[in-house]
C-alpha cells in the first residue's frame, strides 16, 4: 500500500502532521481532500521554517492554507526533521512515524520506511505512545499560534480516550519493548540506542540512510559505542555525501547499494534505519533520523528535531522482513561512489536561510503579526495581498493590548498573504491565517435528519418564521439520542446500521495527484448549529439598505429582512403564536442551562428570533392591516415586549465576566445586534411611556456594554469588529424602520 492510502481511512476527526519538506500541490490536491472526504476536517501541519519559506518563494503560498487547514512553521538550530502523522478519532487513533515527507516523492514514489501504531476500543496498549506523540507535537508549536491552539482544542474536546491516557515513551511488547525516541535536552538518540541494548553483545550493525556526514563521523561514533563485530552501510546508489577517502578511513565496515533491495526497483531510496543484531534479538531504530551527527549525536536544541521508533524484534526478523538479505550479500565497489552535488537536495537546513517574516493571523477584523523574533517595529512594514496576488496596501505594525497589529490596511475581505519588510530585508511570503474560517472548516459534516434540516436552511434566502421553525426542529432532534438516521437515498435505518458504506475507490499510480471529490467534543448541538449560524450570518451580510428605497426589488436574498414571502402565506396571529413558542424554547434552554448563552446554539436561535421579530416589526410600522397583530402595544405579544423578553433572558444568562476567548467573531456579531436592538426597543418603550420595558432595556445596554468591552479591551480586531457590526446593524435598523437610532441609551 502506498503511504497516501492511509489518508482515506474513515473514523478520524483530526490529523496532525510534521514534515521537513512540504509540497502544497500534492497536499491540497491529494492529502487534504482525501482526509476531508472521509470525515477528517481538523487538519494541522508543522513544517521546517527554512524549507517552507523556500517553497513559498519558489511556488507561491498554498491556496487553502490558513483557510481549510493550518500550516505552521517550526525553526530549530538544525533542521525540523520529524515525519509523523497522528490521526485521532472518537474511539480510535493511529500514529505513523517514518521517513516520508509530505511530498509527491514521499507519499508515492520513494522507498520509505514507516512504523504504524494503532489504537482501538479493544486494544488501547499504544494509547500512551500516542499521547506522548501529541505532547511532542505540542512541544514544537508556537504558544502564540492561536490557530494551532484551536486545532488542539478540537482534539481535547473530542478524544476522551486520549485525555485519559497517561503519556509514556515506552510500551512493553512480547519481544521486549517499543519506544518513541526524539531529540532531548540531556540524551541523544544515539544514547537511547546504546541504553536500550543494555550491554548486550552486538554481532552486526546495519546502517541504511540516504544522507550521511561528509566525514562519516556518526558511523565512527556508533562503531565505537556499540563495538559490533562488523558493520554494513546501505546507501543511495545515485549520490552520496562522502567520498572514497572517508569510507576507506573506516575499519570493519562494508558498503552496499540500496539498488539491490527488492523494493527499490525504480524508486529513490529514502528510508532511514539502524539494526543492531544480537543473539537475543534485533534492536531496530527507524524514523526520520539519517546516519548523521546532526540527527543522532546532538542534544535537543543543538541539532535536528527528529522522531523515531525503537523496537525489539526476534533475531534476523527485521532483515528478512525488510528484504535486506539481497542487498547485504553484494558489496558496492568504492568506484561507484558519486559525491552529491552541493545544489542537490539534502535533508539538512538551507545554508543560507531566507528572511522569515513570522506569521500573520486574521483575528476578527484586524491582522495580528507575530514576528519570528524581537524586532524594532519602527523599522518594519507589512504589505498585504489578496488571494489573486493584488496588493491591498502597506501597513505598519503597532503594539496594542500586548499584541502587534497591522494598521493601515482597511480592505480585509479576502486577504491571502503578506510580506514583511524588516530592517530593509524583504521576508518570504506569509499565508494569512483566518481563525474564524479555520474554526468553521474543522466542523464535521452531519448526517441524518439533522442534515436534511440544514440543507433546507442552506436554501433559505431570508431570516423569517419558517427558519425559526427549522431551528426548533433541529433543537428537538438533538435532544434525543435515538433518532433514526437517513441514508443519502432517503431510506431510513436504525442507528446501528446507519453508517454509509465507504467509497471503495482509491488512487492508483496513474491517478496519483488527481483531486479526490469532497463528500461525505464539541457537542453535536454546537456542530449542527454552527452550520445554521453560518447561513444566517451570510443572509444578513447580504442585506443592502439600498434595497429598501422606493422602487427597489423585494423577496430575494439581496433584500435581506424585507422579504414578505412567508408573511403573505400565514396569518399574523399564527406567526405571532409560532414566534412565542420559539421564544419559550430559547428562554427555557437558557434558564435550564441546556443552552449556554455564548454557545453557537444560543447565538443562532437568538439571532434568528431577533431578525424575524424585526421583520415583523418593520411590517407593523408600515401599518399594513393584519400586521397590527404585532403592533407595539398588542397585549402580551407586541414586538416590543417580545424582543424585550428575549433580550432580558439572553443577557441575564451571560456571565458577569466574559473572557476574550469566549467572545469570538460569532459572539460579537450577535451581541452587536443585541445592543442595537435594545436601543430601538428602549426608544420605542420611551415613546410609548412603557417604563418597565425601557428600564429593562436601559439595564441591558449598561450591563452588556460593561461586560463586552471589558472582555475585548486591548484586542484591536475585536474592538474594530464590534464597532463595525454595531454600525451595520444600525444601518439595517434605519432601513427597516425608516428612522435613526439614538446613539446612547
C-alpha positions in Angstrom: 0.0 0.0 0.0 1.2 3.5 -0.8 1.6 5.9 2.0 -1.1 8.2 0.7 -3.7 5.5 1.1 -3.7 6.0 4.8 -5.5 9.3 4.3 -8.6 7.7 3.0 -9.5 5.7 6.2 -12.6 7.0 7.9 -13.1 7.4 11.7 -10.7 10.2 12.4 -11.7 13.8 13.1 -8.1 15.1 13.4 -4.8 14.8 11.5 -1.7 16.4 13.0 1.4 16.1 10.8 5.1 17.1 10.8 7.4 17.3 7.8 10.7 18.6 6.6 9.6 19.2 3.0 6.1 20.3 2.0 4.6 20.1 -1.4 1.5 22.3 -1.5 0.2 20.9 -4.8 0.2 17.3 -3.5 -1.1 18.2 -0.1 -4.0 20.3 -1.4 -4.9 18.0 -4.3 -4.5 14.6 -2.7 -4.0 14.6 1.1 -6.4 17.2 2.3 -9.3 16.2 0.1 -8.9 12.6 1.0 -8.9 13.4 4.7 -12.0 15.6 4.5 -13.8 13.2 2.2 -13.5 10.6 4.9 -14.6 12.8 7.8 -11.3 14.2 9.0 -11.6 18.0 9.0 -9.3 19.2 11.8 -6.0 19.3 9.9 -2.7 20.9 11.0 0.8 20.7 9.7 4.2 21.7 11.2 7.0 22.1 8.7 10.6 23.2 8.8 10.6 27.0 8.6 13.5 27.4 6.2 12.2 24.8 3.8 8.7 26.2 3.9 9.9 29.7 3.2 11.8 28.4 0.3 8.7 26.7 -1.0 6.7 29.9 -0.7 9.3 31.8 -2.7 9.6 29.2 -5.4 6.0 28.2 -5.8 3.8 30.8 -4.0 1.6 30.3 -1.0 -0.8 27.3 -0.8 -4.3 28.4 -1.8 -6.1 26.7 1.1 -3.5 27.1 3.9 -4.9 29.2 6.7 -8.5 28.7 5.5 -9.1 24.9 5.2 -6.1 23.6 7.2 -3.4 25.1 9.3 0.2 25.2 8.0 2.7 26.4 10.6 6.5 26.8 10.6 9.0 25.5 13.1 12.6 26.6 13.4 15.3 24.8 15.3 19.1 25.0 15.4 19.4 22.3 12.8 16.5 21.0 10.7 13.0 20.4 11.9 13.0 16.9 10.5 10.3 14.6 12.0 7.9 13.0 9.6 4.8 11.9 11.5 1.1 11.6 11.1 -1.1 11.5 14.2 -4.7 10.6 13.3 -7.3 10.8 16.1 -10.9 9.8 16.3 -13.6 9.5 18.9 -12.8 5.9 19.7 -9.6 5.1 17.8 -6.2 6.5 16.8 -3.1 5.9 14.7 0.4 7.1 14.8 2.6 6.8 11.7 6.4 7.6 12.2 8.7 7.3 9.3 11.0 8.8 6.7 8.4 10.2 4.3 7.9 13.9 3.8 4.6 15.4 2.7 5.6 15.5 -1.0 4.8 13.5 -4.0 8.0 11.6 -3.7 7.5 10.9 0.0 3.9 9.8 -0.4 4.2 7.8 -3.6 7.5 7.2 -5.4 10.3 7.0 -2.9 11.2 3.9 -1.0 10.4 4.9 2.6 10.0 3.1 5.9 7.0 3.7 8.2 6.1 2.4 11.6 2.4 2.3 12.3 0.8 2.1 15.8 -2.9 1.7 16.1 -5.3 2.2 19.0 -8.9 0.8 19.0 -11.6 0.3 21.6 -10.5 -3.3 22.1 -6.8 -2.6 22.1 -5.5 0.5 23.9 -1.9 -0.7 24.5 -0.4 2.0 22.3 -2.5 4.9 23.7 0.3 6.1 26.0 2.6 6.4 23.0 0.0 8.4 21.0 -0.4 10.7 24.0 3.4 11.1 24.1 3.4 11.8 20.3 0.8 14.5 20.9 2.9 16.0 23.6 5.9 16.1 21.2 3.8 17.8 18.6 2.6 20.4 21.1 6.2 21.0 22.3 7.1 22.2 18.9 4.2 24.6 18.4 4.5 28.3 19.0 2.5 29.2 22.1 1.3 32.4 20.3 -0.2 30.3 17.5 -4.0 30.6 18.2 -4.9 28.5 15.1 -2.8 25.6 16.4 -4.5 26.1 19.8 -7.9 25.8 18.1 -6.8 22.5 16.4 -5.6 21.1 19.7 -8.8 22.2 21.5 -10.7 20.1 19.0 -8.5 17.1 20.0 -9.1 17.7 23.7 -12.9 18.0 23.3 -13.4 15.0 21.0 -10.9 12.4 22.0 -11.7 11.3 25.6 -9.7 8.1 25.4 -6.5 10.2 24.7 -7.2 12.6 27.6 -7.5 9.6 29.9 -4.2 8.1 28.7 -1.0 8.8 30.6 1.7 9.8 28.1 4.6 7.4 28.1 7.5 6.9 25.6 7.8 3.2 26.2 5.4 0.3 25.9 6.0 -3.4 26.6 5.8 -5.9 23.8 6.0 -9.7 23.6 9.6 -9.3 22.3 10.7 -6.6 24.8 9.5 -3.1 24.4 8.7 -0.4 21.8 9.9 3.2 22.5 9.2 6.6 21.0 12.6 8.4 20.6 13.2 12.1 19.9 15.8 14.8 20.4 16.1 15.6 24.1 18.0 18.2 26.2 20.2 15.7 28.0 20.1 12.5 26.0 20.9 12.0 22.3 19.2 9.5 20.0 22.4 7.5 19.9 22.4 7.4 23.7 18.9 5.9 23.6 20.0 3.2 21.2 23.0 2.3 23.4 20.9 2.3 26.6 18.3 0.1 25.0 20.9 -2.6 24.2 21.6 -2.9 27.9 25.2 -4.1 27.4 24.2 -6.9 25.1 27.0 -8.0 22.7 26.3 -6.7 19.1 27.2 -9.0 16.3 26.4 -6.7 13.4 25.1 -3.2 12.9 23.3 -2.4 9.7 23.0 1.3 8.8 20.7 2.4 6.0 20.1 6.0 5.0 20.2 8.4 2.0 22.2 11.1 3.9 25.4 10.9 5.9 28.1 13.1 7.3 30.8 14.0 4.9 33.5 12.5 7.2 31.2 9.7 8.4 31.6 10.8 11.9 28.3 9.4 13.1 29.3 5.9 11.8 32.6 6.1 13.7 30.9 7.1 16.9 28.3 4.3 16.6 31.1 1.8 15.9 33.0 2.9 18.9 30.0 2.9 21.3 28.3 -0.3 20.1 31.5 -2.3 19.4 30.0 -4.6 16.8 31.9 -7.4 15.2 31.1 -5.8 11.8 29.1 -3.0 10.3 27.3 -2.6 7.0 26.3 0.6 5.3 23.4 0.6 2.8 23.5 3.8 0.7 21.6 5.6 -2.0 23.2 4.4 -5.3 22.6 7.7 -7.1 24.7 10.0 -4.9 26.4 10.1 -1.6 27.6 12.8 0.9 31.0 11.2 1.4 33.8 10.1 -0.9 36.0 7.0 -1.1 38.7 8.5 1.2 36.2 9.0 4.0 35.0 5.4 3.7 38.5 3.9 3.5 39.2 5.5 6.9 36.7 3.1 8.5 37.7 -0.4 9.5 35.4 -3.4 9.6 32.6 -1.7 7.6 31.2 -3.0 4.3 29.5 -0.8 1.7 26.2 -1.8 -0.1 23.9 -0.3 -2.6 20.2 0.2 -1.9 19.5 -0.6 -5.5 19.8 -4.3 -4.6 16.8 -4.1 -2.3 13.8 -5.8 -3.9 11.5 -2.9 -3.1 13.9 -0.3 -4.5 13.2 -1.0 -8.1 12.8 2.3 -10.0 12.4 4.1 -6.7 14.6 6.6 -4.9 16.0 5.2 -1.6 14.9 7.5 1.3 14.4 5.1 4.2 16.4 5.7 7.5 17.2 2.6 9.5 19.6 1.2 12.1 19.5 -2.5 13.1 21.7 -3.7 15.9 21.8 -7.5 15.8 22.3 -9.6 19.0 21.9 -13.2 19.9 18.8 -12.3 22.0 17.1 -10.2 19.3 17.4 -7.3 16.9 17.1 -3.7 18.1 15.6 -1.6 15.3 15.6 2.2 15.1 13.5 3.7 12.2 12.0 7.0 11.5 13.3 10.4 10.4 17.0 10.3 11.5 19.7 9.9 9.0 23.1 8.5 10.0 24.5 11.9 10.7 25.8 13.8 13.7 23.0 16.4 13.5 20.4 13.7 13.8 22.0 11.1 16.2 24.6 12.8 18.2 23.3 16.3 19.1 21.4 17.2 22.2 18.0 18.7 21.8 18.3 22.4 20.9 21.7 21.9 19.2 20.9 19.7 16.3 18.0 18.4 14.3 14.5 17.7 15.7 13.9 14.0 14.9 11.3 11.4 15.8 11.9 7.6 15.6 10.6 4.3 16.9 12.9 1.9 18.7 11.7 -1.7 18.9 13.0 -5.2 19.7 12.4 -8.0 17.2 13.2 -11.6 17.0 16.8 -12.4 15.8 17.0 -11.9 12.0 13.3 -10.9 11.7 13.9 -7.3 10.7 16.5 -8.1 8.0 14.2 -10.7 6.5 11.0 -8.7 6.8 12.6 -5.6 5.1 14.3 -7.6 2.4 17.9 -6.6 3.2 19.4 -10.1 2.6 20.0 -9.5 -1.1 21.5 -6.0 -0.6 23.8 -7.2 2.1 25.0 -10.1 0.0 26.6 -7.8 -2.6 29.2 -5.2 -1.8 29.2 -1.9 -3.7 32.6 -1.1 -5.3 34.0 2.2 -4.0 34.5 3.2 -7.6 30.7 3.6 -7.8 30.6 6.3 -5.1 29.4 9.6 -6.6 29.7 12.7 -4.4 26.4 14.6 -4.2 26.4 17.9 -5.9 26.1 20.8 -3.4 22.9 22.1 -5.1 21.2 18.7 -4.9 18.5 18.4 -2.2 19.5 17.2 1.2 17.8 16.5 4.4 19.5 19.4 6.1 18.5 23.0 6.6 19.5 25.6 3.9 23.0 27.0 4.3 21.6 30.5 3.5 18.1 30.9 5.1 15.6 33.2 3.7 14.3 36.0 5.9 11.5 34.6 7.9 8.6 37.1 8.3 6.9 35.1 11.1 3.1 34.6 10.9 0.0 36.8 10.2 -3.5 36.0 11.6 -6.8 37.5 10.6 -8.4 37.8 14.1 -11.9 39.2 14.0 -11.5 42.5 11.9 -7.7 43.1 12.2 -4.4 41.5 11.2 -2.2 40.3 14.0 1.5 39.9 13.3 3.7 37.5 15.2 7.3 38.3 14.1 9.9 35.5 14.4 12.0 37.4 16.8 12.1 40.6 18.8 12.2 43.4 16.2 12.1 47.2 16.2 8.6 47.9 15.0 9.5 51.3 13.7 11.8 49.7 11.1 9.1 47.3 9.8 6.3 47.5 7.2 3.9 44.8 6.2 2.4 44.6 2.6 -0.8 42.6 2.4 -2.1 40.8 -0.8 -5.4 39.2 -1.7 -5.7 35.6 -3.0 -5.4 36.9 -6.5 -2.0 38.4 -5.6 -3.2 42.0 -5.7 -1.8 44.4 -3.1 -4.3 45.5 -0.5 -1.9 48.1 0.9 1.1 48.5 3.2 0.5 48.6 6.9 2.6 49.5 10.0 2.9 47.1 12.9 1.6 48.7 16.1 1.8 47.2 19.6 -1.6 47.4 21.3 -3.0 45.2 24.2 0.2 43.2 24.4 -0.1 42.1 20.7 1.2 43.5 17.4 -1.5 44.7 15.0 -1.1 45.8 11.4 -2.6 49.2 11.0 -3.4 51.0 7.7 -4.8 48.1 5.6 -8.6 48.6 5.5 -9.7 46.0 2.9 -9.7 42.7 4.7 -12.5 40.9 2.9 -10.2 38.2 1.3 -6.6 38.7 2.5 -4.4 36.0 1.2 -0.7 36.6 2.1 1.7 39.1 3.4 5.3 40.1 3.2 7.3 41.8 5.9 10.0 44.4 5.4 12.2 44.0 8.4 15.2 46.4 8.6 15.1 46.7 4.8 15.1 42.9 4.3 12.1 41.5 2.5 10.8 38.4 4.0 9.5 35.2 2.5 5.7 35.3 1.9 3.4 34.5 4.9 0.0 33.0 4.3 -2.7 34.9 6.3 -4.4 32.5 8.7 -8.1 33.2 9.2 -9.0 32.0 12.7 -12.8 32.0 12.0 -12.6 30.2 8.7 -10.3 27.5 10.1 -12.7 27.1 13.0 -15.6 26.6 10.6 -13.6 24.3 8.4 -12.9 21.9 11.3 -16.5 21.2 11.9 -17.6 17.7 10.8 -20.4 17.1 8.5 -23.7 16.0 10.0 -25.8 13.1 8.6 -29.4 12.0 9.1 -32.5 14.1 9.8 -30.4 17.0 11.1 -28.6 17.2 7.7 -31.9 17.4 5.9 -33.0 20.4 8.0 -29.6 22.0 7.5 -30.0 21.5 3.8 -33.3 23.4 4.0 -31.7 26.2 5.9 -28.9 26.4 3.3 -31.6 27.1 0.7 -33.1 29.9 2.6 -32.9 33.5 1.3 -34.2 35.3 4.3 -34.5 35.0 8.1 -38.2 34.5 8.9 -40.7 32.4 10.8 -40.1 29.4 8.6 -36.4 29.4 9.5 -37.3 29.7 13.2 -39.4 26.6 12.9 -36.5 24.7 11.2 -34.2 25.7 14.1 -36.8 24.4 16.6 -36.9 21.1 14.7 -33.1 20.9 15.0 -33.2 21.6 18.7 -35.9 18.9 19.2 -33.9 16.3 17.1 -30.8 17.0 19.1 -32.4 16.5 22.5 -32.9 12.7 21.6 -30.1 10.2 21.1 -32.2 7.6 19.4 -33.4 9.4 16.3 -33.1 7.2 13.2 -30.5 8.2 10.7 -31.3 8.5 6.9 -29.2 7.3 4.1 -28.4 9.6 1.2 -31.0 7.8 -0.9 -33.7 8.9 1.6 -34.4 5.5 3.2 -34.3 5.2 6.9 -32.3 2.8 9.0 -31.6 2.1 12.6 -28.8 3.9 14.4 -26.6 0.8 14.4 -26.8 0.3 10.6 -26.8 4.0 9.6 -23.2 4.3 8.7 -22.7 4.7 5.0 -20.5 2.2 3.2 -17.1 3.7 2.5 -16.4 4.5 -1.1 -14.1 1.8 -2.4 -12.3 4.0 -4.9 -8.7 4.6 -4.5 -5.9 6.4 -6.2 -3.6 4.1 -8.1 -0.2 5.0 -9.5 -1.6 6.5 -12.7 -4.2 8.5 -10.9 -1.9 10.0 -8.3 -2.2 13.7 -8.0 -5.9 13.9 -9.0 -8.2 15.7 -6.7 -10.4 13.4 -4.7 -14.1 14.6 -4.5 -15.2 16.0 -1.3 -18.2 14.2 0.2 -19.2 12.6 2.5 -16.1 17.2 21.8 -17.7 20.0 20.6 -21.1 18.6 21.3 -23.4 17.7 18.5 -25.7 20.7 19.0 -22.8 23.1 18.6 -21.6 21.4 15.4 -25.1 21.5 13.9 -26.0 25.0 14.9 -22.7 26.4 13.7 -23.7 25.4 10.2 -27.1 27.1 10.7 -25.4 30.1 12.2 -23.1 30.5 9.2 -26.1 30.5 6.8 -28.0 33.1 8.9 -24.9 35.3 9.1 -24.5 35.0 5.3 -28.1 36.1 4.7 -27.7 39.1 7.0 -24.4 40.2 5.4 -26.3 40.2 2.0 -28.7 42.8 3.4 -28.5 46.0 1.5 -30.1 49.2 2.9 -30.3 50.5 -0.7 -32.9 47.8 -1.4 -35.5 49.5 0.8 -35.7 52.7 -1.2 -38.9 53.2 -3.2 -38.9 51.1 -6.3 -36.3 48.6 -5.1 -36.9 44.9 -5.6 -38.1 42.6 -2.8 -38.3 39.0 -1.9 -34.7 38.0 -2.7 -31.6 37.4 -0.8 -30.4 40.9 -1.7 -33.3 42.5 0.2 -32.4 40.8 3.5 -35.1 41.2 6.2 -37.6 42.9 3.9 -38.7 39.6 2.2 -42.5 39.1 2.7 -42.8 35.7 1.1 -43.7 33.9 4.3 -45.7 36.8 5.8 -48.1 36.7 2.8 -48.7 33.0 3.4 -49.5 32.9 7.1 -51.9 35.0 9.1 -50.2 37.3 11.5 -51.8 35.8 14.6 -50.5 32.4 13.6 -47.0 33.9 13.1 -47.1 35.6 16.5 -48.1 32.3 18.2 -45.3 30.4 16.4 -42.7 33.0 17.4 -44.0 32.9 21.0 -43.4 29.2 21.0 -39.9 29.7 19.6 -39.2 32.3 22.3 -40.2 29.9 25.0 -37.8 27.3 23.6 -34.9 29.9 23.8 -35.8 31.1 27.3 -36.3 27.6 28.6 -33.0 26.4 27.2 -31.2 29.4 28.8 -32.9 29.0 32.1 -32.1 25.3 32.4 -28.6 25.8 31.0 -29.3 23.4 28.2 -28.1 26.3 26.1 -25.0 28.2 27.3 -25.7 31.8 26.4 -22.5 32.3 24.5 -22.7 29.0 22.7 -23.3 28.8 18.9 -26.6 27.1 19.6 -27.9 30.0 21.7 -26.4 32.6 19.4 -28.1 31.1 16.3 -31.5 30.9 17.9 -31.4 34.4 19.4 -30.1 35.9 16.2 -32.9 34.2 14.2 -35.5 35.4 16.7 -34.3 39.0 16.8 -34.1 39.2 13.0 -37.5 37.6 12.4 -39.2 39.9 15.0 -37.6 42.9 13.4 -39.0 41.8 10.0 -42.5 41.6 11.6 -41.9 45.0 13.3 -41.0 46.6 10.0 -44.3 45.5 8.6 -46.2 46.7 11.7 -44.6 50.2 11.4 -45.9 50.4 7.9 -49.4 49.9 9.3 -50.3 47.1 7.0 -53.7 45.7 8.1 -53.3 42.4 9.8 -49.7 43.2 10.7 -51.2 45.1 13.7 -51.2 41.7 15.4 -47.5 42.6 16.0 -48.2 46.1 17.0 -46.0 47.6 19.7 -49.0 47.8 22.2 -50.6 44.4 21.3 -51.5 42.9 24.7 -48.9 40.2 25.7 -47.4 39.9 22.3 -46.3 43.1 20.6 -42.8 43.1 19.1 -41.5 45.5 21.7 -42.4 43.2 24.5 -41.4 40.0 22.7 -38.0 41.5 22.0 -37.6 42.8 25.5 -38.3 39.3 27.0 -35.8 37.7 24.6 -33.0 40.2 25.3 -33.6 40.2 29.0 -33.4 36.5 29.3 -30.4 36.2 27.0 -28.3 39.0 28.6 -29.2 37.9 32.1 -27.8 34.4 31.3 -24.4 35.8 30.2 -21.8 35.5 33.0 -20.8 38.7 34.8 -17.3 38.4 33.4 -16.5 37.2 29.9 -13.0 36.2 28.8 -11.6 37.2 25.5 -11.6 33.6 24.3 -15.3 33.4 25.0 -16.0 36.4 22.7 -15.1 35.3 19.2 -16.3 36.7 15.9 -19.7 35.0 16.1 -20.4 36.2 19.6 -19.5 39.8 18.6 -21.8 39.7 15.5 -24.8 38.6 17.6 -24.0 40.8 20.6 -23.8 43.9 18.3 -27.3 43.0 17.1 -28.5 42.7 20.7 -27.1 46.1 21.5 -28.7 47.9 18.6 -32.0 46.0 19.0 -32.0 47.0 22.7 -31.6 50.6 21.7 -34.6 50.6 19.3 -36.7 48.8 22.0 -35.6 51.3 24.6 -36.5 54.2 22.3 -39.9 52.8 21.4 -40.7 52.0 25.0 -39.9 55.6 26.0 -42.1 56.8 23.2 -45.0 54.6 24.4 -44.2 55.5 28.1 -43.6 51.9 29.0 -41.2 52.5 31.9 -40.9 48.7 32.7 -39.5 47.8 29.3 -37.5 51.0 29.0 -35.8 50.3 32.4 -35.1 46.7 31.4 -33.5 47.8 28.1 -31.5 50.5 29.7 -30.1 48.0 32.2 -29.3 45.6 29.4 -27.4 48.2 27.5 -25.4 49.2 30.5 -24.6 45.6 31.6 -23.8 44.4 28.1 -21.6 47.3 27.4 -19.6 46.8 30.6 -19.3 43.0 30.1 -18.4 43.1 26.4 -15.9 46.0 26.5 -14.1 44.5 29.5 -13.7 41.2 27.6 -12.3 42.6 24.4 -10.3 45.5 25.8 -6.9 45.6 24.1 -7.9 43.3 21.3 -7.8 45.6 18.3 -9.5 43.2 15.9 -12.5 42.6 18.2 -12.9 46.3 19.1 -12.9 47.2 15.4 -15.3 44.3 14.6 -17.8 45.4 17.4 -17.8 49.0 16.2 -18.3 47.8 12.6 -21.1 45.3 13.5 -23.0 47.9 15.5 -22.8 50.4 12.6 -24.0 47.8 10.1 -26.9 46.8 12.4 -27.8 50.5 12.8 -28.0 50.8 9.0 -30.2 47.8 8.8 -32.5 49.2 11.5 -32.8 52.5 9.8 -33.6 50.8 6.5 -36.2 48.5 8.2 -38.0 51.1 10.3 -37.2 54.4 8.5 -35.7 56.3 11.4 -32.3 56.7 13.0 -31.5 55.2 16.4 -30.4 57.0 19.5 -26.6 56.9 19.9 -26.8 56.0 23.6 -29.3 54.5 25.9 
